[in-house]
Amino acid sequence: MLIQAVDRKRCASCERWQGPRQPGATNASVLIESETVTGLCCGGGWDGDERRARSACGHWQRWLKLQNSPETPEKP
């Protein structure tokens, strides 16, 4: 599995993207199978189109499952 940082605001961490993914160890990351995995955009700038997990657009919304996962640990 590959780790995708949420702060990059890519499809893998967007609520509108319907591709295969899992929340990461913290709410700051998402796990994807590969760089080429695709999913359907539902309601975003690419509504109805297949998009790769690492694609981006101006309609990004944080995936709701990431709001319930643990916070990123703070560095001392």
C-alpha positions in Angstrom: 0.0 0.0 0.0 1.1 3.5 -0.8 0.7 6.5 1.6 -0.9 9.6 0.3 -0.7 12.8 2.4 -4.0 14.5 3.0 -2.5 18.0 2.8 -1.7 17.4 -0.9 -5.5 17.5 -1.5 -5.6 14.7 -4.0 -8.5 12.5 -5.1 -7.6 9.7 -2.7 -8.4 11.9 0.3 -11.5 13.6 -1.2 -15.0 12.8 -0.1 -16.2 12.9 -3.7 -13.8 10.2 -4.9 -15.2 6.6 -4.9 -12.0 4.6 -5.5 -10.5 1.9 -3.3 -8.7 3.3 -0.3 -8.2 3.1 3.5 -7.6 5.7 6.2 -4.0 5.9 7.2 -2.6 5.5 10.7 -3.5 9.2 11.4 -6.0 11.6 9.8 -3.1 13.0 7.8 -2.8 10.1 5.4 -4.7 7.7 3.1 -3.6 4.3 1.9 -4.0 3.4 -1.8 -3.1 0.2 -3.6 -1.0 1.9 -6.3 -0.4 5.2 -8.2 -2.7 4.0 -11.0 -5.8 3.1 -9.0 -8.9 4.9 -10.3 -12.3 5.8 -8.9 -15.4 7.7 -10.0 -15.7 11.4 -9.1 -19.2 12.1 -7.7 -20.1 15.7 -7.6 -16.7 17.3 -7.9 -15.0 19.1 -10.8 -14.7 15.8 -12.7 -18.2 14.6 -11.9 -18.9 11.2 -13.5 -15.3 10.7 -14.7 -12.8 8.1 -13.6 -9.9 9.8 -11.9 -6.6 8.5 -10.5 -6.0 8.6 -6.8 -3.3 11.2 -7.1 -5.2 13.6 -9.4 -6.4 16.9 -8.1 -9.0 19.6 -8.7 -10.4 22.7 -7.1 -13.5 21.0 -5.6 -11.6 18.8 -3.1 -13.4 18.0 0.2 -11.8 16.1 3.1 -12.9 12.5 3.2 -15.3 12.1 6.2 -13.6 8.9 7.4 -10.4 11.0 8.0 -12.2 13.2 10.5 -12.7 10.3 13.0 -9.2 8.8 12.8 -6.4 9.8 15.3 -4.7 13.2 15.0 -1.2 13.5 13.7 1.2 13.2 16.7 2.8 16.5 17.5 6.6 16.7 17.3 8.4 17.9 20.5 
